[in-house]
Structure formats: C-alpha cells, structure tokens
Amino acid sequence: MPTTREALLDAATDLLDEGGPAAVTLREVGHRAGLSHNAPYKHFADKNALLASVAARELTHQTWAARYTDLRPALSAYVTWALAHPARFKLVFGTWNTGSADLGAAADTASAAFLRAVKAGQEAGDLPAGDPVRLAALVRSVAHGAVDLALSGHLAADGKGGADPQDLVDDLLEHLRAAAS
C-alpha cells in the first residue's frame, strides 16, 4: 500500500499526464488521491515543490543508464519513456525556478549513471576517446533534441526528417562507433 506522499505523487503524475503542469493543483491532487484538499500541504510547500518531487521521482525511476553499460538500450529506454510520457519529459527537463534538494540529487544521480555508461562505452571501444563529459552531453543532446522535435511534429519516420528519435540515436551511435575504430 503506498504511503500518503506516494499517493499524492501518483495523483499529481496522473494529472500531469492528462493535462500538463497546469492541470496539477494541490486541491485536485488531494481529491484525486482520495484525501482532503489540505492533505498535499502537509507534504509539499506548494505546487512547485510537488512538481519538483514528481520530476525527482521520474528521474529516480527512470535512471536509464544505471541499468545498462551499453548506451543503446539505455537511450532506447529514454526515448521510449519520453515519447510515452511527454508531459513528464517536459517537466523533468524544463526550467526550474525553485531549489529542490530531491530533484538536484536525482538529477546528479541520473547524470552520473549516464556518464558511467559513456565511460564504459569508451573503455569497450564502442565510443571514441576524449572527454566523457562532453561526449555524454553530445549524445544526450541528440536524444533529447530528437524527442523534442518528434513531440513538436518536426520529426517522424514517415514525414519530416525521415527518421524517428530512435533512428537518429542509432545513427549517432553508429557514427561514434565508426569514429572509435
């Protein structure tokens, strides 16, 4: 049985999926969780704190690279998640104007896991040598940008760009593998 805090986060995530951040109100989160409209305030200072906790939980649950030493399945999982949950994707990687220790820690953990996967790829000879931080930024930028373009209708296998995000990620990894040889 989920804790009250988890029930609130589940309700907030459902509302986010249904209508984006604007659909998430503390009152509706409490109602959706089957609690009083004041219950969220016992766990979250305000809506921004609630959304930061949702984003932190997404990063924690979706620490794609932590499960893989090969970037291809890690990036495939990332692209699949982002396309399936666009509001979560935009929330997690959007601009934050509030400090959240949980979100900062989750972002640091996810970044470190991704960097470990890049380093493993370099050590295996699947990725070119060089600064792994910069290479991680390149790979992440292509994956993120491809997803963002697809969600905006500017990239599709049967339309603009003639590729979907996974195709472009695969292309990049093949180019990097060739450069490493």
N, C-alpha and C positions, 0 to 999 in steps of 0.2 A: 504494500500500500504506500503510495507516495506521501511524502511529507506535505504540509501545508504550503511551504515555499515551492516545492516541486509542482504541486497542483496549480499554483499561481503562474509559474513559468510555463507549464503546459498550456494553460488557458491563454496566456499572452502570446505564445507561439502560434496557437490556432488562429487567434485574431490577426496576428501579423500576416500569416499565410493567406487569410481571407481578404484582407484589405489594406495591407501595408501598415506602417507605423501610425498613421492617422486613425486607424481602426482600434488601436490599443489604448484603452482608457483604464485607469485603475478601477473605476466603478464597474466597468463591464468585465474586467478580469476577475474581480471578486465574484460577480454574478455568475460568470461562466464556470468558475471553479466550484460553485455551489456554496460560497461563503458570503459573509456580509460585504457590503460595498466598502467598508472600512478595513477589512482584513488585509488588503495589499499594503496599506500604510504601516502595518506592523512589521513588514519585511523589506519594504522599499521606500526610500525617502520621497521619491517622485517618479514620474513616468520615465525620465531619462535613466534613473537608477535601475528601474525594472527592465528597460530595453537593453541596458548595458549587461545586465545579468543574463538576459536571453542570448545576447551575442556571445558572451563568455561561455555559456553552456554549449552553444553551437560549435564554437572553436574547440572546446574540450571534447565533445562527442565526435567531431569531425576532424580530428587531428590526423589528416590523411597520410602524411608522410611518416608518422610514427609507426604505422603498421607495415611499412614497406621499406626495403632497402633499394628497390628499383623504382625510379621515378615514374615509369609508365603507368603502373597500376595506381600509384598514389595520385597522379594527375587525372587519371581516368575517374577515380572516385570523387575527386574535387569537382571536375566538370559535371559529372552526373548529379552530384548534390546541388551544385549551383543552378543548373538548369531546372531541376525538380523543385527547388525552393528559392525562386528569385527574390522574394522579399527578405528572406533570411540572408541571402548572399549580399544584397544591397545594404542591409543593416550591419552585418559583420564588417564589411569593407567600406562603409560610409564614413563620413566625417563625424568625429566625436568632439563635442564641446564640453564634456564633463569628464572628470577623472574618475576612473573606476579601477580599484586595485585588482579586482577579479578579472576584469576584461584585459587589463595590462598583463597580468600573469598568464592568462590563457593565450594571448597573442604572442608573448615571449616563448611559451612552450611550443606553440604551433610553428613559429619561425625557426626555433632551434631544431625541431624534428625535421622540418623541410631541409634545413641546412645539412643535417646529418645524412639525409638521403642523397643530396647533391654530392657531398664528400664521398659517400660510398660509391656513387656512380663514377666519380673521378678516379678513385682507387681501383675500381674494376676495369677502367679503361673505356667505359661507355660514354664518358663526358670528357671534354678537353681539360687539360690542366689550366691553372690560373686561379684567380681569386674566387673561392667558392661562394662568398657572399654576393659578389657581383653576378656570378653565373646563376645563383638562386634567384636574384632579382630579375634577371632576363627571363628565365623560364616561368617564374610566377607572373610576370607582366604579360607574357604572351598568352598564358592560360586565362588569366583574369580578363585581359582585353578581349580575347576571343569570345568568352562567355558574355561579357557586357555587350559586345557588338551583336551577338546572336539574340540576346534578350531584347535589344532595341530594334530588331528586324533588319539589321545591316549585314548579317552573315547567315548563310544557310547552304547546305549541301546542294539543294536543288534551286538555288537562287543566287543572291549576291555573294560574291566571293567563291562560289562553287565548292565550299567546304563548310563543315560544322566545326565547333570548337575542338572536338576530339581529333578531327583530321589535322588541324593546324598544330596541335600539341604533338601529335605523332610525327608530323613533318619536321617540326623543330628538333625533336629528339633524334630523328634520323640524321639531320644535318649536323647536330652536335656529335653524334656517334661517328660520323664520317670524318669530322674535324679532329676527333680524338685518335683516329687510326694513323 
